[in-house]
Amino acid sequence: MRDPICGMPVNESSGFKLTKDGKDYFFCSEHCLKKFAENSNISKKKVEAACLVGPKAPFYKNKTFIVSAVLALLVLLSYALPALQPFRKALLLYLKTIWWAILLGLFLGGLMDYYVPREYISHILAKPKKSTIFYSVILGFFMSACSHGILALSIELHKKGASNPAVVSFLLASPWSNLTLTIMLIGFFGLKAFYIIISAFVIAVITGLIFQVLERNGLIEKNQNIVITKDNFSITADIRKRFKEYKFSVSILKTDLRGIYRGTIVLSNMVLWWVLIGMGLASLAGAYVPSAFFHNYMGPTVLGLFVTLALATVIEVCSEGSAPMAFEIFRQTSALGNSFVFLMAGVVTDYTEIGLLWHNVGRRVAIWLPIVTVPQVMVLGFIANLIF
């Protein structure tokens, strides 16, 4: 079943329950429950009672808990089994590298869930216009979070009503075209970094435009969360109105913090288990694939590009973590194209991103992502090896 407000998948054990006219409704968050109650004139007392009960799923059935428990068990076993020690070291290194990005992405998603009305996102990022794709790419530039942190924000945009092509463009642009990574890449690659950054922009825009064509022809799913807004709808005027009506108090602050927390938790239940699976698999690859293999088979050749593509699919962790690894490939092989493929393939073929899209956005969206993007990545990687 789906949340009647935001349209996200929800079930009896994991959602907030509210009964109206003898029919049970389930909501992904307290915010959606209250919005439904407001639209349906349901008493405040009944809403508060539903919020107090909350989701009823036992913690041991939570997917994030299950994946976390498996990883924790492997870490504990590593102290008794020497063969697992490289896995433990790799996993702890990855956790140390990206924990802040994951938490930042979830927190920003919680803020967005509570404070940003769906009408705003739908008004900017849901229209079937070319400008929508450029807006999503520009928005990605200002998101200083790595690929794993950006996953939560991408799904929150989908939940808030951004079109699926806009969500895909945002997901592609953010990890390698954001302001923080622009500075980091320039530090590693010098002026050559602009080839990587501009190419990431180009891929994000072209992919978004292609996805608009696919959506128009019914080849990918449409976002059911989109809210139709009037042409004269003004976000600025609406924000001004909401700001005037907002009355600050300690009780209001507590309500806001609780709403942000609820949104963050709901989003983490959707995203975090996928991220942990990706980290576990990446740790296995990082621990047991010999480093010499990367240097021997990732030269500036067509075969090297394909080997890089295959390995990046498995070992991609996050943008901050991948950038030094990509530079090491460039330092050892002088193949900028291979470094570019390593960086971009981690996003367009990574099982975490594809699995998350499959589960939350649409199966056809997930299937088309590598089909549309991988040829672009390979062509631009080949051109980089020729030029540089």
RODO-992315 format. One record per residue (C-alpha): x, y, z; residue number from 1; chain; residue in three letters. Coordinates in steps of 0.25 Angstrom, whole numbers. Example, Ala and Ser with C-alpha at 12.3 -4.5 7.8 and 13.67 -1.06 7.14 Angstrom:
BEGIN
<<49,-18,31>,1,'A','ALA'>
<<55,-4,29>,2,'A','SER'>
This chain:
BEGIN
<<0,0,0>,1,'A','MET'>
<<4,15,-2>,2,'A','ARG'>
<<4,27,7>,3,'A','ASP'>
<<-8,35,2>,4,'A','PRO'>
<<-1,48,4>,5,'A','ILE'>
<<13,46,-2>,6,'A','CYS'>
<<11,33,-9>,7,'A','GLY'>
<<23,25,-3>,8,'A','MET'>
<<21,10,-1>,9,'A','PRO'>
<<17,7,14>,10,'A','VAL'>
<<12,-5,21>,11,'A','ASN'>
<<4,-8,34>,12,'A','GLU'>
<<17,-11,42>,13,'A','SER'>
<<25,1,38>,14,'A','SER'>
<<15,12,36>,15,'A','GLY'>
<<7,21,44>,16,'A','PHE'>
<<-8,16,45>,17,'A','LYS'>
<<-20,25,44>,18,'A','LEU'>
<<-35,21,43>,19,'A','THR'>
<<-45,29,36>,20,'A','LYS'>
<<-59,25,33>,21,'A','ASP'>
<<-56,10,36>,22,'A','GLY'>
<<-44,10,27>,23,'A','LYS'>
<<-30,9,31>,24,'A','ASP'>
<<-19,18,25>,25,'A','TYR'>
<<-4,16,27>,26,'A','PHE'>
<<6,28,26>,27,'A','PHE'>
<<21,28,24>,28,'A','CYS'>
<<23,39,34>,29,'A','SER'>
<<16,47,45>,30,'A','GLU'>
<<17,59,35>,31,'A','HIS'>
<<9,52,25>,32,'A','CYS'>
<<-1,47,35>,33,'A','LEU'>
<<-4,61,40>,34,'A','LYS'>
<<-5,66,26>,35,'A','LYS'>
<<-16,56,23>,36,'A','PHE'>
<<-23,59,36>,37,'A','ALA'>
<<-23,74,32>,38,'A','GLU'>
<<-29,71,19>,39,'A','ASN'>
<<-39,62,24>,40,'A','SER'>
<<-44,70,37>,41,'A','ASN'>
<<-39,59,46>,42,'A','ILE'>
<<-39,63,61>,43,'A','SER'>
<<-25,67,67>,44,'A','LYS'>
<<-27,57,79>,45,'A','LYS'>
<<-28,46,69>,46,'A','LYS'>
<<-16,50,61>,47,'A','VAL'>
<<-8,51,74>,48,'A','GLU'>
<<-12,37,78>,49,'A','ALA'>
<<-8,32,65>,50,'A','ALA'>
<<6,39,66>,51,'A','CYS'>
<<8,33,80>,52,'A','LEU'>
<<6,19,75>,53,'A','VAL'>
<<15,20,63>,54,'A','GLY'>
<<20,9,54>,55,'A','PRO'>
<<19,-5,61>,56,'A','LYS'>
<<30,-12,53>,57,'A','ALA'>
<<39,-20,63>,58,'A','PRO'>
<<53,-15,62>,59,'A','PHE'>
<<59,-29,58>,60,'A','TYR'>
<<50,-28,45>,61,'A','LYS'>
<<56,-15,41>,62,'A','ASN'>
<<65,-16,29>,63,'A','LYS'>
<<75,-7,34>,64,'A','THR'>
<<77,-14,47>,65,'A','PHE'>
<<78,-28,39>,66,'A','ILE'>
<<89,-23,30>,67,'A','VAL'>
<<96,-15,41>,68,'A','SER'>
<<96,-28,50>,69,'A','ALA'>
<<102,-37,39>,70,'A','VAL'>
<<113,-27,37>,71,'A','LEU'>
<<115,-26,52>,72,'A','ALA'>
<<116,-41,53>,73,'A','LEU'>
<<126,-42,42>,74,'A','LEU'>
<<135,-31,49>,75,'A','VAL'>
<<134,-39,62>,76,'A','LEU'>
<<138,-52,55>,77,'A','LEU'>
<<150,-45,49>,78,'A','SER'>
<<156,-44,63>,79,'A','TYR'>
<<156,-60,63>,80,'A','ALA'>
<<158,-62,48>,81,'A','LEU'>
<<170,-56,42>,82,'A','PRO'>
<<164,-57,28>,83,'A','ALA'>
<<154,-47,32>,84,'A','LEU'>
<<163,-37,37>,85,'A','GLN'>
<<165,-30,23>,86,'A','PRO'>
<<150,-28,22>,87,'A','PHE'>
<<149,-22,36>,88,'A','ARG'>
<<160,-12,33>,89,'A','LYS'>
<<154,-8,20>,90,'A','ALA'>
<<140,-7,25>,91,'A','LEU'>
<<145,2,37>,92,'A','LEU'>
<<153,10,28>,93,'A','LEU'>
<<140,13,19>,94,'A','TYR'>
<<132,16,31>,95,'A','LEU'>
<<142,26,36>,96,'A','LYS'>
<<142,32,22>,97,'A','THR'>
<<127,34,19>,98,'A','ILE'>
<<119,33,32>,99,'A','TRP'>
<<118,49,32>,100,'A','TRP'>
<<113,49,18>,101,'A','ALA'>
<<102,39,21>,102,'A','ILE'>
<<97,46,34>,103,'A','LEU'>
<<98,59,26>,104,'A','LEU'>
<<89,54,15>,105,'A','GLY'>
<<79,48,24>,106,'A','LEU'>
<<78,60,33>,107,'A','PHE'>
<<76,69,21>,108,'A','LEU'>
<<66,60,16>,109,'A','GLY'>
<<59,60,29>,110,'A','GLY'>
<<59,76,28>,111,'A','LEU'>
<<54,75,14>,112,'A','MET'>
<<43,65,18>,113,'A','ASP'>
<<38,74,29>,114,'A','TYR'>
<<39,88,24>,115,'A','TYR'>
<<39,87,9>,116,'A','VAL'>
<<25,86,3>,117,'A','PRO'>
<<23,76,-9>,118,'A','ARG'>
<<17,88,-17>,119,'A','GLU'>
<<31,95,-17>,120,'A','TYR'>
<<39,83,-22>,121,'A','ILE'>
<<28,79,-32>,122,'A','SER'>
<<27,94,-37>,123,'A','HIS'>
<<42,94,-40>,124,'A','ILE'>
<<46,80,-43>,125,'A','LEU'>
<<34,73,-49>,126,'A','ALA'>
<<30,80,-61>,127,'A','LYS'>
<<34,73,-74>,128,'A','PRO'>
<<43,84,-79>,129,'A','LYS'>
<<57,84,-83>,130,'A','LYS'>
<<60,95,-72>,131,'A','SER'>
<<55,85,-61>,132,'A','THR'>
<<68,76,-64>,133,'A','ILE'>
<<77,89,-63>,134,'A','PHE'>
<<70,93,-50>,135,'A','TYR'>
<<73,79,-44>,136,'A','SER'>
<<87,79,-49>,137,'A','VAL'>
<<90,93,-43>,138,'A','ILE'>
<<83,88,-30>,139,'A','LEU'>
<<93,77,-30>,140,'A','GLY'>
<<105,86,-31>,141,'A','PHE'>
<<101,93,-18>,142,'A','PHE'>
<<99,79,-10>,143,'A','MET'>
<<113,77,-3>,144,'A','SER'>
<<110,62,0>,145,'A','ALA'>
<<117,50,-6>,146,'A','CYS'>
<<109,40,-15>,147,'A','SER'>
<<104,32,-2>,148,'A','HIS'>
<<100,44,5>,149,'A','GLY'>
<<93,49,-8>,150,'A','ILE'>
<<85,36,-9>,151,'A','LEU'>
<<76,41,3>,152,'A','ALA'>
<<74,55,-3>,153,'A','LEU'>
<<70,48,-17>,154,'A','SER'>
<<60,39,-11>,155,'A','ILE'>
<<54,51,-3>,156,'A','GLU'>
<<53,59,-16>,157,'A','LEU'>
<<45,48,-22>,158,'A','HIS'>
<<37,47,-10>,159,'A','LYS'>
<<34,62,-10>,160,'A','LYS'>
<<30,61,-25>,161,'A','GLY'>
<<42,63,-34>,162,'A','ALA'>
<<40,56,-47>,163,'A','SER'>
<<48,44,-49>,164,'A','ASN'>
<<57,50,-60>,165,'A','PRO'>
<<60,61,-50>,166,'A','ALA'>
<<64,52,-39>,167,'A','VAL'>
<<73,44,-48>,168,'A','VAL'>
<<80,56,-53>,169,'A','SER'>
<<82,61,-39>,170,'A','PHE'>
<<87,48,-35>,171,'A','LEU'>
<<97,48,-46>,172,'A','LEU'>
<<102,62,-44>,173,'A','ALA'>
<<103,63,-29>,174,'A','SER'>
<<115,54,-26>,175,'A','PRO'>
<<125,59,-37>,176,'A','TRP'>
<<120,73,-40>,177,'A','SER'>
<<118,79,-26>,178,'A','ASN'>
<<126,90,-21>,179,'A','LEU'>
<<134,83,-11>,180,'A','THR'>
<<138,72,-20>,181,'A','LEU'>
<<141,82,-31>,182,'A','THR'>
<<152,88,-21>,183,'A','ILE'>
<<157,74,-17>,184,'A','MET'>
<<158,69,-32>,185,'A','LEU'>
<<166,82,-36>,186,'A','ILE'>
<<175,79,-25>,187,'A','GLY'>
<<178,65,-30>,188,'A','PHE'>
<<177,67,-45>,189,'A','PHE'>
<<180,81,-47>,190,'A','GLY'>
<<173,88,-59>,191,'A','LEU'>
<<170,74,-65>,192,'A','LYS'>
<<160,73,-54>,193,'A','ALA'>
<<151,82,-62>,194,'A','PHE'>
<<149,71,-72>,195,'A','TYR'>
<<144,62,-62>,196,'A','ILE'>
<<135,72,-56>,197,'A','ILE'>
<<129,77,-69>,198,'A','ILE'>
<<127,63,-74>,199,'A','SER'>
<<119,60,-62>,200,'A','ALA'>
<<110,72,-64>,201,'A','PHE'>
<<109,67,-79>,202,'A','VAL'>
<<105,53,-75>,203,'A','ILE'>
<<95,58,-65>,204,'A','ALA'>
<<88,67,-75>,205,'A','VAL'>
<<88,58,-86>,206,'A','ILE'>
<<83,46,-78>,207,'A','THR'>
<<72,55,-72>,208,'A','GLY'>
<<67,59,-86>,209,'A','LEU'>
<<67,45,-90>,210,'A','ILE'>
<<59,41,-78>,211,'A','PHE'>
<<49,51,-81>,212,'A','GLN'>
<<47,45,-95>,213,'A','VAL'>
<<46,31,-89>,214,'A','LEU'>
<<36,36,-79>,215,'A','GLU'>
<<28,43,-90>,216,'A','ARG'>
<<27,30,-97>,217,'A','ASN'>
<<23,22,-85>,218,'A','GLY'>
<<36,14,-84>,219,'A','LEU'>
<<39,18,-70>,220,'A','ILE'>
<<31,20,-58>,221,'A','GLU'>
<<25,34,-55>,222,'A','LYS'>
<<26,39,-41>,223,'A','ASN'>
<<12,38,-34>,224,'A','GLN'>
<<16,48,-23>,225,'A','ASN'>
<<16,60,-33>,226,'A','ILE'>
<<6,72,-29>,227,'A','VAL'>
<<0,80,-40>,228,'A','ILE'>
<<2,95,-37>,229,'A','THR'>
<<-3,107,-44>,230,'A','LYS'>
<<5,115,-54>,231,'A','ASP'>
<<4,127,-45>,232,'A','ASN'>
<<9,120,-32>,233,'A','PHE'>
<<20,127,-25>,234,'A','SER'>
<<29,120,-16>,235,'A','ILE'>
<<35,133,-11>,236,'A','THR'>
<<21,138,-7>,237,'A','ALA'>
<<17,125,-1>,238,'A','ASP'>
<<30,125,8>,239,'A','ILE'>
<<27,139,12>,240,'A','ARG'>
<<13,136,16>,241,'A','LYS'>
<<18,123,24>,242,'A','ARG'>
<<28,131,31>,243,'A','PHE'>
<<18,142,35>,244,'A','LYS'>
<<9,131,41>,245,'A','GLU'>
<<20,124,48>,246,'A','TYR'>
<<20,127,63>,247,'A','LYS'>
<<32,122,70>,248,'A','PHE'>
<<31,116,84>,249,'A','SER'>
<<38,105,92>,250,'A','VAL'>
<<26,95,89>,251,'A','SER'>
<<27,98,74>,252,'A','ILE'>
<<42,96,74>,253,'A','LEU'>
<<40,83,80>,254,'A','LYS'>
<<29,79,70>,255,'A','THR'>
<<39,83,59>,256,'A','ASP'>
<<50,75,64>,257,'A','LEU'>
<<41,63,66>,258,'A','ARG'>
<<36,65,51>,259,'A','GLY'>
<<51,66,46>,260,'A','ILE'>
<<55,54,54>,261,'A','TYR'>
<<43,46,49>,262,'A','ARG'>
<<46,49,34>,263,'A','GLY'>
<<61,46,36>,264,'A','THR'>
<<57,32,42>,265,'A','ILE'>
<<47,29,31>,266,'A','VAL'>
<<57,33,21>,267,'A','LEU'>
<<68,25,27>,268,'A','SER'>
<<59,12,27>,269,'A','ASN'>
<<58,14,12>,270,'A','MET'>
<<72,17,9>,271,'A','VAL'>
<<82,13,20>,272,'A','LEU'>
<<81,-2,18>,273,'A','TRP'>
<<85,-1,3>,274,'A','TRP'>
<<97,8,7>,275,'A','VAL'>
<<102,-3,17>,276,'A','LEU'>
<<100,-14,7>,277,'A','ILE'>
<<109,-6,-3>,278,'A','GLY'>
<<119,-3,7>,279,'A','MET'>
<<120,-18,11>,280,'A','GLY'>
<<122,-22,-3>,281,'A','LEU'>
<<132,-11,-6>,282,'A','ALA'>
<<140,-15,7>,283,'A','SER'>
<<140,-29,1>,284,'A','LEU'>
<<146,-25,-12>,285,'A','ALA'>
<<155,-15,-6>,286,'A','GLY'>
<<161,-25,4>,287,'A','ALA'>
<<162,-37,-5>,288,'A','TYR'>
<<165,-32,-19>,289,'A','VAL'>
<<181,-30,-21>,290,'A','PRO'>
<<185,-16,-23>,291,'A','SER'>
<<195,-20,-34>,292,'A','ALA'>
<<183,-24,-42>,293,'A','PHE'>
<<178,-10,-43>,294,'A','PHE'>
<<191,-5,-48>,295,'A','HIS'>
<<194,-16,-58>,296,'A','ASN'>
<<180,-17,-65>,297,'A','TYR'>
<<175,-2,-64>,298,'A','MET'>
<<184,5,-75>,299,'A','GLY'>
<<180,15,-85>,300,'A','PRO'>
<<174,4,-95>,301,'A','THR'>
<<160,0,-98>,302,'A','VAL'>
<<162,-12,-90>,303,'A','LEU'>
<<167,-4,-78>,304,'A','GLY'>
<<154,5,-79>,305,'A','LEU'>
<<145,-8,-78>,306,'A','PHE'>
<<153,-14,-67>,307,'A','VAL'>
<<152,0,-60>,308,'A','THR'>
<<137,0,-62>,309,'A','LEU'>
<<136,-14,-56>,310,'A','ALA'>
<<144,-11,-44>,311,'A','LEU'>
<<138,2,-41>,312,'A','ALA'>
<<124,-5,-41>,313,'A','THR'>
<<129,-13,-29>,314,'A','VAL'>
<<138,-4,-21>,315,'A','ILE'>
<<132,10,-22>,316,'A','GLU'>
<<130,15,-8>,317,'A','VAL'>
<<128,30,-8>,318,'A','CYS'>
<<133,42,-16>,319,'A','SER'>
<<142,46,-5>,320,'A','GLU'>
<<148,32,-4>,321,'A','GLY'>
<<148,30,-19>,322,'A','SER'>
<<155,43,-23>,323,'A','ALA'>
<<169,39,-17>,324,'A','PRO'>
<<168,25,-23>,325,'A','MET'>
<<165,31,-37>,326,'A','ALA'>
<<177,40,-36>,327,'A','PHE'>
<<185,28,-32>,328,'A','GLU'>
<<181,21,-45>,329,'A','ILE'>
<<184,34,-53>,330,'A','PHE'>
<<198,35,-46>,331,'A','ARG'>
<<201,20,-49>,332,'A','GLN'>
<<196,19,-63>,333,'A','THR'>
<<195,34,-68>,334,'A','SER'>
<<181,30,-73>,335,'A','ALA'>
<<171,41,-69>,336,'A','LEU'>
<<160,34,-77>,337,'A','GLY'>
<<162,22,-67>,338,'A','ASN'>
<<161,31,-55>,339,'A','SER'>
<<148,38,-61>,340,'A','PHE'>
<<142,24,-64>,341,'A','VAL'>
<<146,20,-50>,342,'A','PHE'>
<<139,32,-44>,343,'A','LEU'>
<<126,32,-52>,344,'A','MET'>
<<124,17,-53>,345,'A','ALA'>
<<123,17,-38>,346,'A','GLY'>
<<111,25,-39>,347,'A','VAL'>
<<104,20,-52>,348,'A','VAL'>
<<107,5,-49>,349,'A','THR'>
<<107,4,-34>,350,'A','ASP'>
<<98,-6,-28>,351,'A','TYR'>
<<95,3,-17>,352,'A','THR'>
<<89,14,-26>,353,'A','GLU'>
<<82,4,-36>,354,'A','ILE'>
<<76,-4,-24>,355,'A','GLY'>
<<71,9,-18>,356,'A','LEU'>
<<65,14,-30>,357,'A','LEU'>
<<59,0,-33>,358,'A','TRP'>
<<53,-1,-19>,359,'A','HIS'>
<<48,14,-17>,360,'A','ASN'>
<<47,20,-31>,361,'A','VAL'>
<<44,10,-41>,362,'A','GLY'>
<<49,-3,-47>,363,'A','ARG'>
<<50,2,-61>,364,'A','ARG'>
<<57,15,-57>,365,'A','VAL'>
<<68,6,-50>,366,'A','ALA'>
<<69,-2,-63>,367,'A','ILE'>
<<70,9,-72>,368,'A','TRP'>
<<81,17,-64>,369,'A','LEU'>
<<93,8,-68>,370,'A','PRO'>
<<87,6,-82>,371,'A','ILE'>
<<87,21,-84>,372,'A','VAL'>
<<99,26,-76>,373,'A','THR'>
<<110,15,-78>,374,'A','VAL'>
<<112,18,-93>,375,'A','PRO'>
<<114,33,-90>,376,'A','GLN'>
<<124,30,-79>,377,'A','VAL'>
<<132,20,-88>,378,'A','MET'>
<<132,30,-100>,379,'A','VAL'>
<<137,42,-91>,380,'A','LEU'>
<<147,33,-85>,381,'A','GLY'>
<<153,29,-98>,382,'A','PHE'>
<<153,43,-103>,383,'A','ILE'>
<<160,47,-90>,384,'A','ALA'>
<<171,37,-92>,385,'A','ASN'>
<<173,42,-107>,386,'A','LEU'>
<<174,56,-102>,387,'A','ILE'>
<<182,55,-90>,388,'A','PHE'>
